[in-house]
Amino acid sequence: MKYALGAFLILILTSNSFSIFAKSEDAKPKNIIMVVGDGMGPAYTTAYRYFYNTKQLGPDYVSKNRTSEIEKTVFDRHLVGMASTYPAFESGFVTDSAASATALSAGVKSYNGAIAVDSDKKPVETVLQWAKSKGMKTGVAVTSQINHATPASYAAHNEYRRNYNAIADSYFDDRVNDKFVLDVMLGGGWEYFIRDDRNLVEEFQQAGYQYIDQMQDLTKLTPNKPVLGLFGDTGMPWALDMPNHSRLPALTKAAVKQLENDKGFFLLVEGSQIDWSGHANDVASAMAEMDDFAKTLEWLEEYVESNPDTLVIVTADHSTGGLTIAANGDYAWYPGLLNRIKVSLPSIAKQMSTSDDPFKLCKELIGFELSKEEKQLLSEELISDHMAIYKALKRIIDTRTNTGWTGSGHTAVDVQVFAMGQSKERFAGHLDNTEIPKILFSLMGK
């Protein structure tokens, strides 16, 4: 009798488990927000944890608060797995942003430089385009130009990523079910959308889009009306050169507000300039860009809590620069002084090159007094252009923080995957980057 009762209980529990699992599998997210930290390898999220803690507890917390615990960041709270990033084999093992974005948008390995085309240069359907065909609203909110490699690989097709004008044209000329591919476009790009041969801004306005070119106008948009917002010639200014050192959260909030509707939406968000700071080996900008990105994810945490039918999937396309947290054989890294820097190092360099008192100006903007040796280094560079000063400032910051770099290009390391909201468990474990969009296609009924 007791065995029969045990078997009955097991059957009941198993049936309930299958029922719960089935309900979880059957539930599909209404809204999908794909977030890419361009160039954001594992070293960046780890470095940000320590940078964030010095920001929260003060630059000298290591020596003054020996019993303090390292506080987790938004990345730590939502880590679910890892992803490989290699491109099609003809490009080797190290991807560029176009091939990786094509993998993330379409689930297809392609050559470096490919914008949503396969190795034979044939267009491949992307998750954003599929969402549009299903009646969902779509958008991009990025800190690069909106026709840069990552957003382009979700919304366009081209054999080469640097065909910027042709990609911009395709945003207007190409349609999905006779509709524009994108309902919301926020980022940089005046150079490509306002040209001598074609003014795409005017064309979009004539087609019913509202256009803004000032960040403060993001809060003044007409609801339920498509929008084109451009805020820079190419990419937007560095986060360090923006008010409150932030702009991606504002872009994301505005995009979500414009896209919300009964049928759901697909939004691509990109922290584009994490990658640019990595290429430049500029740890000051890297951590500021990471902070801008993290603030965006913190807002998305709140959004998902209020809108549990939303899925947020976060990853990187690759890592950039070979960032090393500690260098020269020293077991130390000192990110605290990075919180004192008021504007970007390129901005400081430009101002120093024309200043009557460059060292005084540098102290005000960089947040600390330069040593005799550092002044000597800069005095040698001041006779040159501002780019030479920029390089010297980066050297000073790297030495003071004990930051290392292996180069100025991409690396082939696996990247982290983070997820929040509906169906987040589908992204757990180790994935290839092409598996991410395949899961998204499945969730959207393809």
Secondary structure, 3 states (H helix, E strand, C coil): CHHHHHHHHHHHHHHHHHHHHHHHHHCCCCEEEEEEECCCCHHHHHHHHHHHHHHHHCCCHHHHCCCCCCCCCHHHHHEEEEEECCCCHHHCCCCCHHHHHHHHHHCCCCCCCCECECCCCCECCCHHHHHHHCCCEEEEEEEEECCCHHHHHHHCCECCCCCHHHHHHHHHHCEECCEECCCEEEEECHHHHECCCCEHHHHHHHCCCEEECCHHHHHHCCCCCCEEEECCCCCCCCHHHCHHHCCHHHHHHHHHHHHCCCCCEEEEEEECHHHHHHHCCCHHHHHHHHHHHHHHHHHHHHHHHHCCCEEEEEECCCEECCCEECCCCCCCCCCHHHHHCCCCHHHHHHHHHCCCCHHHHHHHHHCCCCCHHHHHHHHHHCCCCHHHHHHHHHHHHHHHHCEECCCCCEECCCEEEEEEECCHHHHCEEEECCHHHHHHHHHCCC
